[in-house]
Amino acid sequence: MAPEKTSHLLLPVVLLAATQWIEYTGLRMVYPFMPEIARGLGVDLAAVASVVALRSGLGLAGPLVGSFAERHSRKAMMILGMGIFGIGFLIVTVSPTFPAFVAALAAIGLSRVVIGPAMHAYLGDSVGYHQRGLAVGATEFGYAGAYLVGMPLIGWMIARGGWTSPFPWLAALSFAGAVGLACALPSQPAHRRQAEPFLQGIQSIARHPPAIACLLTTFLLAAGNENISIVYGAWMEGGFGLHVAALGAATAVIGLADLGGEGLVAFVTDRLGKKRAVLLGASLNAGSSIVLPFLGQTLPGALAGLFAFYLTFEFALVSLIPIVTEVLPEARGTLLASNMGANAAGRAVAALAALALFESGLLANGLVTALLDIFALGLLVLFVRFGKEAETSRG
């Protein structure tokens, strides 16, 4: 079936944005509230960071999941993922212990591997490449909403009911999201195009330098972002004495940044060019990661620095997604799942290293993030073509 006009996809985009809001609220709550969660579990920050790394590491199963998704309905995969997500939060609701927390984050990590590639493949099947930046950017507004609305609510709940209080609500929202997708999301045929077998899809990716460059770029950008995300909650709590409710409110600035980044993707990326947008975003993100520790001498400066850091990261990473959806269409699901795996692998590596860097101060984290951004820029310059003709040659 030919790609639909974007105007016909208003309902799917709204549903997918709502799904993203639920998912990212649950995924990201651990970052600003990591000290409070660690205290509630009776463990140190390093233990919680290690569990976050485990959650991210599950993304390495992405290529296998993506190959499976190529042979099944994108919609069914998203519903399955939301169900798994809800189960993860139920585990902690029933048993608020460290082993249960480990199992819960494992389920949550697995759900992201299932949902993310299926959602982006759904959009790749439905929206022409010239408007795909708009569609992807619009669905990613849910990510901004997670920080802008979700984190203040989570902070409010924890301040009043303890660290476990958000878990039953997130479980209920996850199951409601699964029902909403099942009832209202338009279905698509399982085989949008002839799908390659898993090993053949991996071989196609391995033989295609632009695809490899996209995966490595995602790995580097995600690692740089996680390198700051893992420590900013502890940085703000230690530097400014913010407690959970104040941390939740302060973290809303990241939601504003994400909203700005996704707005730029939706309204600028297609016009500017996807690859140029990634280059611009990564360049600015490198600069913002270096100046963040210097701006962080005051609370307003710290919030301004976090705003710049997350806005530029979101603009770069989300602008890259439309490129990934089209760089190898015959293995779209497998490549998107591999991209999710690259994102997860970058975050897993950074989650293990970030606290060690933070012992030398936030500047160490900022410098490493800037280097990762620079390496990502180099990959794009060397392996991905520029220009309108290159971007429209497939779609």
Secondary structure, 3 states (H helix, E strand, C coil): CCCECHHHHHHHHHHHHHHHHHHHHHHHCCCCCHHHHHHHHCCCHHHHHHHHHHHHHHHHHHHHHHHHHHCCCHHHHHHHHHHHHHHHHHHHHHCCCHHHHHHHHHHHHHHHHHHHHHHHHHHHHHECHHHHHHHHHHHCHHHHHHHHHHHHHHHHHHHHHCCCCHHHHHHHHHHHHHHHHHHHCCCCCCCCCCCCCHHHHHHHHHCCHHHHHHHHHHHHHHHHHHHHHHHHHHHHHHHHCCCHHHHHHHHHHHHHHHHHHHHHHHHHHHHHCHHHHHHHHHHHHHHHHHHHHHHCCCHHHHHHHHHHHHHHHHHHHHHHHHHHHHHCHHHHHHHHHHHHHHHHHHHHHHHHHHHHHHCCCHHHHHHHHHHHHHHHHHHHHHHCCCCHHHHHCCC
